């Protein structure tokens, strides 16, 4: 009996990005712009970088960036956009399955915006690895849905943590981390077919102790 084929993460996301010439708006995440815009540039890693908007925005502000994604299609598109923006020399693109990723270097900024997946994905474990990638004195910045958009392929009964719940699950102890932002905020969003919705994002920004 033939079993139903279930695509792996790279296959799923390659097919997802291949459906359209551009999936996302090409604009950086608004919360990232607000929360990180005034931070002095250093070395950054963008986990689940997709088509590269956040990584490119950081590079335009002087950061040296590593963009990581499981989709070769998305990374190819991101590299093209970086060339167009004139910052290709400031960004390294890495094809990695974050479910198996373990940081080999430390970064002044580790960012993950909407690191969610309809296929099985150990998000909390990946974000725990992200905390280990933050250099002493560096920042962890995570933005996630508190509920998935109505047009999303994600399971809509899945519990999504608030920023406070995420900080607790990641073990961000007060003697090792300073929570600079922990909030939820709404924003207007447009789906791929023009659908409109107000979505609520959980935003967490935490700074690792300089002496850690």
Backbone as a chain_set.jsonl record, in Angstrom:
{"seq": "XXXXXXXXXXXXXXXXXXXXXXXXXXXXXXXXXXXXXXXXXXXXXXXXXXXXXXXXXXXXXXXXXXXXXXXXXXXXXXXXXXXXXXXXXXXXXXXXXXXXXXXXXXXXXXXXXXXXXXXXXXXXXXXXXXXXXXXXXXXXXXXXXXXXXXXXXXXXXXXXXXXXXXXXXXXXXXXXXXXXXXXXXXXXXXXXXXXXXXXXXXXXXXXXXXXX", "coords": {"N": [[0.862, -1.193, 0.0], [0.601, 2.176, -0.885], [1.938, 4.813, 0.924], [0.897, 8.066, 1.974], [2.669, 10.772, 0.656], [4.679, 12.831, 2.591], [6.013, 15.923, 2.571], [9.379, 16.879, 3.397], [10.932, 19.429, 5.51], [12.588, 21.177, 3.855], [11.668, 20.629, 1.27], [8.94, 21.261, 1.541], [9.033, 24.06, 2.117], [10.442, 25.043, -0.097], [8.57, 24.523, -2.127], [6.525, 26.157, -1.18], [7.65, 28.765, -1.438], [8.072, 28.77, -4.168], [5.595, 29.102, -5.258], [4.941, 31.745, -5.74], [6.276, 34.781, -7.186], [7.192, 36.598, -5.326], [6.815, 36.221, -1.934], [6.619, 37.55, 0.566], [6.381, 40.983, 1.79], [8.748, 42.351, 1.339], [9.529, 44.322, 3.008], [11.164, 45.207, 6.076], [10.567, 43.668, 9.296], [8.351, 45.458, 11.306], [8.52, 45.694, 14.108], [11.144, 44.923, 14.586], [12.523, 47.006, 13.326], [11.774, 49.159, 14.954], [12.695, 48.341, 17.52], [15.387, 47.674, 17.252], [16.587, 49.506, 15.676], [18.11, 51.631, 16.728], [20.294, 50.41, 17.805], [23.765, 49.873, 18.138], [25.631, 48.688, 15.361], [26.808, 45.302, 14.795], [27.683, 41.942, 14.774], [25.262, 39.859, 13.375], [22.683, 37.335, 13.353], [20.082, 35.997, 11.463], [17.444, 34.029, 11.951], [15.597, 31.753, 10.082], [15.291, 33.356, 7.752], [13.941, 33.724, 5.343], [12.949, 35.509, 2.493], [14.735, 37.501, 2.958], [14.367, 40.191, 3.901], [14.647, 41.317, 6.537], [17.337, 40.726, 7.136], [18.643, 42.153, 5.107], [17.877, 44.771, 5.716], [19.199, 45.079, 8.181], [21.878, 44.835, 7.292], [22.056, 47.102, 5.709], [22.264, 48.981, 7.642], [24.744, 48.672, 8.669], [25.342, 46.28, 9.921], [27.005, 43.096, 10.05], [25.837, 40.27, 8.618], [24.404, 37.033, 9.031], [22.233, 35.062, 7.291], [19.847, 32.588, 7.753], [18.109, 29.841, 6.432], [15.827, 27.172, 5.633], [15.005, 26.86, 3.053], [16.167, 26.694, -0.189], [15.166, 28.03, -2.367], [14.055, 30.378, -1.243], [16.411, 31.513, -0.215], [17.917, 31.954, -2.525], [16.392, 33.94, -3.697], [16.61, 35.873, -1.699], [19.348, 36.467, -1.869], [19.455, 37.672, -4.382], [17.929, 39.973, -3.863], [19.578, 41.206, -1.989], [21.798, 41.82, -3.563], [20.596, 43.692, -5.27], [20.097, 45.669, -3.411], [22.599, 46.464, -2.773], [24.119, 45.375, -0.712], [25.238, 42.888, -0.65], [27.79, 42.037, 0.007], [27.854, 42.131, 2.735], [26.375, 40.13, 3.81], [25.965, 36.73, 4.609], [24.545, 33.848, 3.327], [22.959, 30.983, 4.52], [21.996, 27.679, 3.984], [20.157, 25.812, 6.032], [18.642, 23.339, 8.1], [16.89, 24.368, 10.694], [15.934, 22.832, 12.74], [17.914, 21.07, 13.29], [20.002, 22.642, 13.932], [22.818, 24.027, 15.572], [24.424, 26.574, 17.259], [27.605, 27.753, 16.191], [29.064, 29.951, 16.535], [29.189, 33.158, 18.229], [26.931, 35.921, 18.488], [26.173, 39.427, 18.213], [23.575, 40.104, 17.878], [20.779, 38.104, 17.786], [18.174, 37.17, 15.878], [14.778, 36.272, 15.308], [12.057, 36.167, 13.432], [8.716, 35.415, 13.31], [9.04, 32.591, 13.39], [7.708, 30.044, 12.601], [6.107, 26.967, 11.61], [4.118, 24.969, 9.411], [4.735, 22.319, 9.035], [6.214, 19.72, 11.018], [8.095, 21.079, 13.639], [10.568, 21.969, 15.911], [10.152, 24.49, 17.615], [10.603, 25.73, 20.157], [12.94, 24.435, 21.009], [14.712, 25.261, 19.041], [14.756, 28.008, 19.559], [15.847, 27.951, 22.093], [18.429, 27.11, 21.401], [19.072, 29.415, 20.039], [19.373, 31.239, 22.143], [21.806, 30.433, 23.105], [23.465, 31.335, 21.184], [23.817, 34.0, 21.522], [26.035, 36.562, 22.146], [27.924, 37.63, 25.078], [26.462, 40.492, 26.475], [24.987, 40.871, 24.208], [21.977, 40.832, 22.091], [18.854, 39.095, 22.124], [16.215, 38.705, 19.938], [12.894, 38.155, 19.362], [10.014, 37.662, 17.455], [6.708, 36.639, 17.306], [3.652, 34.986, 16.25], [0.656, 35.29, 18.197], [-1.655, 34.1, 17.623], [-2.512, 32.303, 14.719], [-2.763, 33.739, 11.399], [-5.959, 33.997, 9.721], [-5.813, 32.976, 7.134], [-3.763, 31.238, 7.195], [-1.757, 28.215, 6.844], [-1.199, 26.885, 9.111], [-1.933, 24.847, 12.027], [-4.801, 25.865, 13.676], [-5.481, 25.505, 16.285], [-3.252, 25.365, 17.781], [-1.309, 26.213, 20.576], [0.133, 29.33, 21.07], [2.844, 30.921, 22.522], [2.826, 33.743, 24.771], [4.915, 36.691, 24.998], [5.91, 36.797, 27.602], [5.5, 34.146, 28.467], [7.196, 32.848, 26.68], [9.726, 33.868, 27.413], [9.929, 32.718, 29.924], [9.893, 29.964, 29.29], [12.262, 29.743, 27.917], [14.065, 30.057, 29.863], [15.18, 32.525, 30.724], [16.874, 33.818, 32.941], [16.855, 36.302, 35.526], [19.306, 37.073, 36.561], [21.03, 36.64, 34.531], [19.981, 37.635, 32.208], [18.546, 40.61, 30.865], [15.345, 41.653, 30.463], [14.254, 43.616, 27.978], [12.138, 44.28, 26.334], [8.89, 43.057, 26.452], [6.069, 42.177, 25.244], [2.745, 42.373, 23.773], [1.334, 43.216, 20.674], [-0.999, 44.663, 18.381], [-1.523, 44.579, 14.815], [-2.362, 45.628, 11.512], [-2.876, 43.404, 8.832], [-2.307, 41.912, 5.596], [-3.414, 39.24, 3.667], [-2.289, 36.636, 1.324], [-4.116, 36.617, -0.746], [-5.235, 39.065, -0.625], [-6.723, 39.258, 1.686], [-7.898, 40.746, 4.727], [-6.877, 41.374, 8.07], [-6.572, 41.798, 11.63], [-3.76, 41.205, 13.412], [-2.1, 39.804, 16.257], [1.0, 40.19, 17.715], [3.618, 38.625, 19.561], [6.281, 40.043, 21.229], [9.606, 39.873, 22.049], [12.451, 41.094, 23.54], [15.622, 40.615, 24.708], [18.506, 41.168, 26.677], [21.657, 39.767, 27.0], [23.652, 39.231, 29.894], [26.585, 41.2, 30.259], [28.713, 40.006, 31.536], [28.32, 37.324, 31.368]], "CA": [[0.0, 0.0, 0.0], [1.385, 3.404, -0.95], [1.634, 5.777, 1.974], [0.833, 9.446, 1.499], [3.963, 11.436, 0.753], [4.727, 14.04, 3.395], [7.271, 16.603, 2.243], [10.235, 17.331, 4.471], [10.94, 20.886, 5.639], [13.15, 21.905, 2.705], [10.752, 20.458, 0.14], [7.721, 22.032, 1.82], [9.256, 25.494, 2.0], [10.769, 25.339, -1.495], [7.303, 24.575, -2.855], [5.816, 27.347, -0.698], [8.209, 29.975, -2.051], [7.979, 28.685, -5.629], [4.227, 29.397, -5.693], [4.838, 33.158, -6.118], [7.551, 35.452, -7.437], [7.556, 37.179, -4.032], [5.813, 35.825, -0.944], [6.48, 38.576, 1.591], [6.298, 42.359, 1.287], [10.062, 42.92, 1.072], [9.808, 45.316, 4.041], [11.598, 44.583, 7.33], [9.581, 43.59, 10.362], [8.221, 46.758, 11.955], [9.004, 45.637, 15.486], [12.609, 44.903, 14.501], [12.948, 48.373, 12.996], [11.577, 50.005, 16.135], [13.429, 47.89, 18.697], [16.81, 47.467, 16.989], [17.073, 50.57, 14.8], [19.091, 52.502, 17.379], [21.367, 49.588, 18.377], [25.017, 49.953, 17.384], [25.774, 47.451, 14.582], [27.863, 44.337, 15.068], [27.434, 40.705, 14.032], [23.885, 39.417, 13.593], [22.195, 36.161, 12.64], [18.634, 36.034, 11.276], [17.005, 32.635, 11.858], [14.386, 31.703, 9.271], [15.357, 34.68, 7.115], [13.04, 33.818, 4.205], [13.418, 36.258, 1.323], [15.868, 38.332, 3.341], [14.103, 41.609, 4.164], [15.236, 41.747, 7.807], [18.796, 40.664, 7.014], [19.067, 43.256, 4.243], [17.716, 46.006, 6.498], [20.306, 45.139, 9.129], [23.112, 45.092, 6.552], [22.042, 48.507, 5.281], [22.599, 49.793, 8.819], [26.121, 48.418, 9.07], [25.547, 44.969, 10.531], [27.48, 41.949, 9.288], [24.672, 39.416, 8.874], [24.231, 35.677, 8.526], [20.823, 34.723, 7.121], [19.701, 31.134, 7.734], [16.777, 29.349, 6.1], [15.83, 25.808, 5.117], [14.596, 26.867, 1.653], [17.125, 27.206, -1.171], [14.44, 28.981, -3.211], [14.004, 31.64, -0.518], [17.754, 32.072, -0.101], [18.289, 32.484, -3.829], [15.668, 35.204, -3.849], [17.212, 36.814, -0.755], [20.644, 36.891, -2.404], [19.169, 38.626, -5.459], [17.492, 41.234, -3.259], [20.747, 41.828, -1.366], [22.559, 42.421, -4.666], [19.877, 44.895, -5.704], [20.212, 46.683, -2.361], [23.997, 46.847, -2.656], [24.699, 44.936, 0.562], [25.553, 41.459, -0.756], [29.079, 41.744, 0.645], [27.689, 42.168, 4.185], [25.473, 39.056, 4.228], [26.231, 35.335, 4.26], [23.302, 33.077, 3.341], [23.219, 29.588, 4.849], [20.873, 26.737, 3.903], [20.221, 24.926, 7.186], [17.424, 22.957, 8.785], [17.091, 24.866, 12.044], [15.62, 21.768, 13.685], [19.171, 20.378, 13.579], [21.028, 23.68, 14.029], [23.442, 24.37, 16.844], [25.327, 27.687, 16.934], [29.044, 27.54, 16.267], [29.657, 31.252, 16.814], [28.362, 34.049, 19.039], [26.498, 37.095, 17.722], [25.689, 40.569, 18.992], [22.122, 40.103, 17.727], [20.153, 36.904, 17.237], [16.795, 37.545, 15.623], [13.897, 35.271, 14.705], [10.736, 36.758, 13.232], [7.688, 34.481, 12.834], [9.685, 31.298, 13.179], [6.652, 29.049, 12.732], [6.061, 26.065, 10.456], [3.006, 24.011, 9.392], [5.304, 20.979, 9.172], [6.751, 19.542, 12.363], [9.232, 21.975, 13.845], [10.78, 22.15, 17.354], [10.415, 25.925, 17.739], [11.196, 26.087, 21.444], [14.311, 23.943, 21.043], [15.5, 26.141, 18.177], [14.943, 29.279, 20.248], [16.825, 27.687, 23.149], [19.729, 27.179, 20.735], [19.31, 30.83, 19.729], [19.898, 31.917, 23.333], [23.223, 30.068, 23.241], [24.211, 32.031, 20.134], [23.936, 35.419, 21.876], [27.294, 36.911, 22.807], [27.752, 38.463, 26.27], [26.075, 41.862, 26.155], [24.215, 40.904, 22.97], [20.514, 40.839, 22.136], [17.958, 38.111, 21.527], [14.982, 39.387, 19.524], [11.963, 37.171, 18.813], [8.644, 38.081, 17.204], [5.91, 35.494, 16.886], [2.2, 35.108, 16.319], [-0.073, 34.745, 19.34], [-2.629, 33.243, 16.936], [-2.153, 32.333, 13.314], [-3.7, 34.443, 10.522], [-7.034, 33.115, 9.242], [-5.446, 32.375, 5.848], [-2.557, 30.437, 7.401], [-1.807, 26.763, 6.766], [-0.859, 26.342, 10.415], [-3.057, 24.392, 12.853], [-5.286, 27.045, 14.391], [-5.68, 25.195, 17.706], [-1.936, 25.302, 18.413], [-1.065, 27.303, 21.528], [1.309, 30.14, 20.791], [3.155, 31.587, 23.788], [3.035, 35.179, 24.884], [6.329, 37.024, 25.208], [6.25, 36.419, 28.974], [5.599, 32.688, 28.5], [8.392, 32.456, 25.945], [10.895, 34.172, 28.243], [9.987, 31.711, 30.993], [10.237, 28.647, 28.734], [13.651, 29.791, 27.49], [14.917, 30.127, 31.044], [15.946, 33.774, 30.73], [16.99, 34.199, 34.347], [17.092, 37.733, 35.71], [20.714, 37.348, 36.853], [21.796, 36.44, 33.302], [19.34, 38.332, 31.098], [17.68, 41.754, 31.137], [14.236, 41.722, 29.513], [14.082, 45.017, 27.601], [10.783, 44.394, 25.783], [8.075, 41.846, 26.557], [4.757, 42.767, 25.023], [1.937, 41.954, 22.626], [0.764, 44.376, 19.994], [-1.773, 44.353, 17.184], [-1.174, 45.253, 13.562], [-3.171, 45.252, 10.36], [-2.125, 42.549, 7.912], [-2.972, 41.522, 4.359], [-3.079, 37.891, 3.253], [-1.802, 36.473, -0.048], [-5.193, 36.892, -1.707], [-5.808, 40.363, -0.29], [-7.53, 39.195, 2.898], [-7.507, 41.694, 5.763], [-7.05, 40.901, 9.442], [-5.734, 42.397, 12.661], [-3.008, 40.14, 14.053], [-1.393, 40.18, 17.478], [2.349, 39.632, 17.765], [4.367, 38.601, 20.816], [7.592, 40.633, 20.958], [10.536, 39.681, 23.159], [13.841, 41.539, 23.363], [16.354, 40.359, 25.95], [19.95, 41.402, 26.564], [22.467, 38.875, 27.832], [24.571, 39.923, 30.795], [27.932, 41.337, 29.668], [29.682, 39.152, 32.206], [27.922, 35.921, 31.283]], "C": [[0.893, 1.236, 0.0], [0.962, 4.33, 0.183], [1.653, 7.184, 1.38], [2.185, 10.12, 1.706], [3.834, 12.71, 1.583], [6.056, 14.731, 3.132], [8.055, 16.953, 3.494], [10.283, 18.842, 4.508], [11.467, 21.621, 4.413], [12.233, 21.802, 1.497], [9.493, 21.292, 0.327], [7.948, 23.515, 1.55], [9.717, 25.893, 0.6], [9.499, 25.448, -2.327], [6.499, 25.815, -2.467], [6.324, 28.605, -1.391], [8.09, 29.955, -3.574], [6.584, 29.033, -6.15], [4.07, 30.826, -6.202], [6.225, 33.725, -6.381], [8.092, 36.102, -6.164], [6.442, 36.837, -3.058], [5.553, 36.945, 0.046], [6.611, 39.972, 0.979], [7.642, 42.915, 0.842], [10.449, 43.996, 2.072], [10.26, 44.605, 5.319], [10.467, 44.568, 8.35], [9.544, 44.905, 11.137], [8.736, 46.778, 13.38], [10.531, 45.612, 15.526], [13.138, 46.307, 14.24], [12.871, 49.26, 14.234], [12.522, 49.629, 17.268], [14.942, 47.828, 18.493], [17.422, 48.623, 16.191], [18.16, 51.44, 15.41], [20.259, 51.735, 17.98], [22.613, 49.689, 17.503], [25.255, 48.632, 16.646], [26.961, 46.611, 15.021], [27.631, 43.13, 14.186], [26.052, 40.188, 14.392], [23.629, 38.121, 12.835], [20.677, 36.213, 12.639], [18.165, 34.61, 11.007], [15.662, 32.558, 11.147], [14.234, 32.981, 8.474], [14.456, 34.83, 5.902], [13.662, 34.538, 3.025], [14.376, 37.394, 1.684], [15.617, 39.763, 3.749], [14.754, 42.093, 5.454], [16.752, 41.769, 7.725], [19.329, 41.82, 6.179], [18.962, 44.58, 4.979], [18.851, 46.158, 7.494], [21.624, 45.474, 8.428], [23.187, 46.538, 6.086], [22.407, 49.442, 6.424], [23.945, 49.429, 9.411], [26.383, 47.092, 9.736], [26.194, 44.015, 9.533], [26.538, 40.807, 9.627], [24.859, 38.02, 8.287], [22.737, 35.399, 8.473], [20.68, 33.223, 6.928], [18.263, 30.762, 7.381], [16.902, 27.943, 5.523], [15.554, 25.766, 3.616], [15.656, 27.48, 0.747], [16.457, 28.218, -2.095], [14.396, 30.347, -2.541], [15.377, 32.296, -0.455], [18.257, 32.624, -1.43], [17.648, 33.829, -4.088], [16.268, 36.272, -2.932], [18.543, 37.342, -1.281], [20.462, 37.895, -3.537], [18.771, 39.983, -4.892], [18.663, 41.959, -2.594], [21.646, 42.477, -2.412], [21.912, 43.721, -5.114], [20.028, 46.026, -4.702], [21.652, 47.135, -2.143], [24.666, 46.411, -1.362], [25.088, 43.455, 0.528], [26.841, 41.102, -0.036], [28.993, 41.72, 2.167], [26.863, 41.004, 4.71], [25.98, 37.711, 3.73], [24.926, 34.571, 4.385], [23.631, 31.607, 3.564], [21.938, 28.769, 4.744], [21.034, 25.723, 5.032], [18.806, 24.573, 7.64], [17.612, 23.352, 10.243], [16.74, 23.825, 13.104], [16.873, 21.012, 14.108], [20.324, 21.351, 13.814], [21.526, 23.841, 15.459], [24.473, 25.453, 16.546], [26.792, 27.317, 17.133], [29.78, 28.838, 16.585], [28.705, 32.039, 17.701], [28.107, 35.34, 18.262], [26.011, 38.19, 18.666], [24.167, 40.691, 18.916], [21.699, 38.778, 17.12], [18.668, 37.209, 17.09], [16.039, 36.419, 14.933], [12.501, 35.865, 14.63], [9.804, 35.729, 12.606], [8.291, 33.132, 12.444], [8.671, 30.199, 13.496], [6.648, 28.17, 11.485], [4.847, 25.148, 10.536], [3.491, 22.563, 9.447], [6.008, 20.909, 10.526], [8.045, 20.327, 12.543], [9.391, 22.233, 15.341], [11.13, 23.602, 17.697], [11.105, 26.27, 19.058], [12.648, 25.623, 21.523], [15.227, 24.817, 20.195], [15.768, 27.469, 18.878], [15.857, 29.119, 21.465], [18.242, 27.708, 22.578], [20.08, 28.626, 20.406], [19.851, 31.576, 20.938], [21.379, 31.624, 23.512], [24.092, 30.756, 22.2], [24.425, 33.505, 20.445], [25.231, 35.651, 22.631], [27.005, 37.67, 24.099], [27.508, 39.92, 25.887], [25.219, 41.988, 24.92], [22.72, 40.754, 23.198], [19.921, 39.592, 21.502], [16.67, 38.831, 21.195], [14.086, 38.39, 18.803], [10.589, 37.813, 18.649], [7.874, 36.868, 16.714], [4.428, 35.793, 16.94], [1.704, 34.646, 17.686], [-1.239, 33.887, 18.854], [-2.348, 33.385, 15.456], [-3.188, 33.104, 12.491], [-4.775, 33.489, 9.997], [-6.706, 32.423, 7.924], [-4.269, 31.416, 5.975], [-2.815, 28.95, 7.222], [-1.525, 26.104, 8.111], [-2.1, 25.819, 11.133], [-3.538, 25.529, 13.755], [-5.571, 26.77, 15.859], [-4.356, 25.096, 18.454], [-1.749, 26.485, 19.348], [0.227, 28.017, 21.166], [1.625, 30.97, 22.026], [3.186, 33.105, 23.667], [4.52, 35.437, 25.062], [6.773, 36.603, 26.602], [6.419, 34.899, 29.088], [6.862, 32.208, 27.79], [9.644, 32.704, 26.774], [11.054, 33.131, 29.346], [10.432, 30.361, 30.451], [11.688, 28.589, 28.27], [14.614, 29.93, 28.669], [15.761, 31.387, 31.112], [15.98, 34.347, 32.146], [17.396, 35.659, 34.493], [18.546, 38.057, 36.036], [21.593, 37.205, 35.614], [21.253, 37.237, 32.128], [18.535, 39.522, 31.619], [16.599, 41.793, 30.062], [13.978, 43.19, 29.206], [12.704, 45.276, 27.008], [10.097, 43.039, 25.915], [6.625, 42.288, 26.45], [4.02, 42.065, 23.897], [1.362, 43.2, 21.986], [0.055, 43.94, 18.723], [-1.282, 45.132, 15.983], [-2.13, 44.776, 12.478], [-2.314, 44.461, 9.388], [-2.986, 42.21, 6.71], [-2.487, 40.155, 3.933], [-2.698, 37.813, 1.792], [-2.858, 36.735, -1.116], [-5.903, 38.204, -1.398], [-6.689, 40.363, 0.946], [-6.996, 40.18, 3.935], [-7.77, 41.093, 7.139], [-6.186, 41.75, 10.364], [-5.093, 41.254, 13.43], [-2.31, 40.677, 15.296], [-0.067, 39.435, 17.538], [2.883, 39.657, 19.188], [5.792, 39.038, 20.521], [8.461, 40.518, 22.204], [11.918, 40.175, 22.749], [14.546, 41.388, 24.702], [17.845, 40.534, 25.704], [20.689, 40.48, 27.538], [23.437, 39.68, 28.688], [25.961, 40.027, 30.178], [28.951, 40.403, 30.298], [29.39, 37.683, 32.098], [28.837, 35.158, 30.328]], "O": [[1.83, 1.331, 0.792], [-0.225, 4.596, 0.373], [2.348, 7.445, 0.398], [2.77, 10.051, 2.787], [2.986, 13.559, 1.309], [7.113, 14.18, 3.44], [7.475, 17.284, 4.528], [9.727, 19.49, 3.621], [10.855, 22.593, 3.971], [12.04, 22.782, 0.777], [9.03, 21.948, -0.605], [7.164, 24.154, 0.848], [9.402, 26.996, 0.153], [9.365, 26.362, -3.14], [5.871, 26.446, -3.317], [5.534, 29.416, -1.873], [8.016, 31.012, -4.202], [6.407, 29.237, -7.351], [3.176, 31.104, -7.001], [7.223, 33.219, -5.869], [9.303, 36.151, -5.951], [5.272, 37.122, -3.313], [4.4, 37.261, 0.339], [6.914, 40.115, -0.206], [7.684, 43.856, 0.05], [11.555, 44.532, 2.012], [9.782, 43.509, 5.613], [9.531, 45.362, 8.269], [10.581, 45.406, 11.571], [9.324, 47.768, 13.815], [11.139, 46.219, 16.409], [14.101, 46.738, 14.873], [13.796, 50.018, 14.522], [13.093, 50.51, 17.912], [15.699, 47.921, 19.459], [18.642, 48.703, 16.051], [19.034, 51.934, 14.698], [21.132, 52.338, 18.603], [22.529, 49.601, 16.278], [25.098, 47.564, 17.238], [27.961, 47.112, 15.535], [27.408, 43.27, 12.984], [25.707, 40.089, 15.569], [24.264, 37.841, 11.818], [20.054, 36.444, 13.675], [18.457, 34.048, 9.951], [14.701, 33.213, 11.551], [13.182, 33.62, 8.506], [14.217, 35.954, 5.46], [14.772, 34.213, 2.605], [14.783, 38.162, 0.813], [16.578, 40.509, 3.934], [15.354, 43.168, 5.472], [17.388, 42.716, 8.188], [20.36, 42.403, 6.514], [19.856, 45.421, 4.879], [19.409, 47.246, 7.639], [22.396, 46.301, 8.914], [24.265, 47.132, 6.072], [22.817, 50.579, 6.188], [24.26, 49.829, 10.531], [27.525, 46.793, 10.086], [25.963, 44.109, 8.328], [26.441, 40.408, 10.788], [25.4, 37.854, 7.193], [22.049, 35.489, 9.49], [21.313, 32.644, 6.045], [17.316, 31.297, 7.957], [17.949, 27.569, 4.993], [15.831, 24.757, 2.966], [16.004, 28.651, 0.898], [17.102, 29.16, -2.556], [14.666, 31.363, -3.182], [15.492, 33.51, -0.625], [18.945, 33.644, -1.46], [18.275, 34.741, -4.628], [16.418, 37.427, -3.329], [18.834, 38.532, -1.154], [21.222, 38.857, -3.645], [19.22, 41.021, -5.378], [18.733, 43.187, -2.631], [22.195, 43.555, -2.181], [22.591, 44.728, -5.314], [20.081, 47.197, -5.079], [21.895, 48.09, -1.404], [25.666, 47.001, -0.951], [25.25, 42.838, 1.581], [26.979, 39.992, 0.477], [29.954, 41.331, 2.829], [26.661, 40.888, 5.919], [26.376, 37.573, 2.572], [24.267, 34.63, 5.423], [24.484, 31.048, 2.875], [20.919, 29.118, 5.34], [21.931, 24.881, 4.999], [17.895, 25.398, 7.575], [18.408, 22.738, 10.954], [17.197, 23.923, 14.242], [16.893, 20.383, 15.167], [21.483, 20.942, 13.887], [20.754, 23.796, 16.417], [25.315, 25.271, 15.667], [27.162, 26.66, 18.106], [30.978, 28.825, 16.87], [27.557, 31.643, 17.902], [28.948, 35.791, 17.486], [25.509, 37.921, 19.757], [23.543, 41.306, 19.781], [22.198, 38.377, 16.069], [17.985, 37.476, 18.079], [16.584, 35.708, 14.088], [11.841, 36.042, 15.653], [10.062, 35.23, 11.51], [8.083, 32.616, 11.346], [8.765, 29.52, 14.518], [7.129, 28.58, 10.429], [4.561, 24.601, 11.601], [2.744, 21.676, 9.859], [6.355, 21.939, 11.103], [8.96, 20.253, 11.723], [8.44, 22.674, 15.985], [12.276, 23.903, 18.031], [12.082, 27.019, 19.072], [13.498, 26.342, 22.049], [16.369, 25.084, 20.57], [16.877, 27.999, 18.805], [16.566, 30.057, 21.829], [19.153, 28.258, 23.196], [21.243, 29.021, 20.482], [20.7, 32.455, 20.788], [22.125, 32.466, 24.013], [25.317, 30.762, 22.318], [25.137, 34.193, 19.713], [25.489, 35.003, 23.646], [25.951, 38.295, 24.216], [28.241, 40.503, 25.088], [24.762, 43.085, 24.596], [22.255, 40.577, 24.324], [20.41, 39.097, 20.487], [16.086, 39.494, 22.052], [14.461, 37.844, 17.765], [10.063, 38.426, 19.578], [8.326, 36.153, 15.819], [3.999, 36.741, 17.597], [2.263, 33.717, 18.27], [-1.747, 33.045, 19.595], [-1.986, 34.465, 14.987], [-4.366, 33.122, 12.848], [-4.518, 32.294, 9.848], [-7.278, 31.373, 7.629], [-3.824, 30.843, 4.981], [-3.933, 28.473, 7.417], [-1.606, 24.882, 8.227], [-3.205, 26.297, 10.877], [-2.75, 26.089, 14.516], [-5.871, 27.697, 16.61], [-4.343, 24.775, 19.643], [-1.998, 27.628, 18.966], [1.273, 27.394, 20.982], [0.744, 31.665, 22.532], [3.521, 33.667, 22.624], [5.296, 34.501, 25.255], [7.886, 36.106, 26.774], [7.358, 34.42, 29.724], [7.519, 31.273, 28.247], [10.528, 31.85, 26.834], [12.167, 32.714, 29.665], [11.252, 29.682, 31.07], [12.283, 27.512, 28.231], [15.831, 29.92, 28.489], [16.926, 31.336, 31.509], [15.21, 35.244, 32.49], [18.173, 36.186, 33.697], [18.988, 39.186, 35.819], [22.76, 37.596, 35.631], [21.971, 37.49, 31.16], [17.92, 39.448, 32.682], [16.904, 41.948, 28.88], [13.531, 43.933, 30.08], [12.158, 46.369, 27.161], [10.653, 42.008, 25.538], [6.022, 42.719, 27.432], [4.598, 41.265, 23.16], [0.951, 44.131, 22.679], [0.455, 42.975, 18.071], [-0.698, 46.207, 16.116], [-2.639, 43.657, 12.529], [-1.157, 44.807, 9.148], [-4.215, 42.214, 6.78], [-1.281, 39.923, 3.845], [-2.771, 38.816, 1.082], [-2.525, 37.041, -2.261], [-7.026, 38.434, -1.846], [-7.34, 41.367, 1.234], [-5.791, 40.42, 4.011], [-8.76, 40.392, 7.343], [-5.196, 42.344, 9.936], [-5.786, 40.432, 14.029], [-1.973, 41.859, 15.372], [-0.02, 38.21, 17.425], [2.629, 40.602, 19.935], [6.447, 38.463, 19.652], [8.099, 41.003, 23.276], [12.48, 39.734, 21.747], [14.123, 41.961, 25.706], [18.379, 40.113, 24.678], [20.382, 40.426, 28.729], [23.976, 40.694, 28.244], [26.466, 39.047, 29.629], [29.945, 40.047, 29.664], [30.114, 36.863, 32.663], [28.656, 33.957, 30.127]]}, "num_chains": 1, "name": "protein.A"}
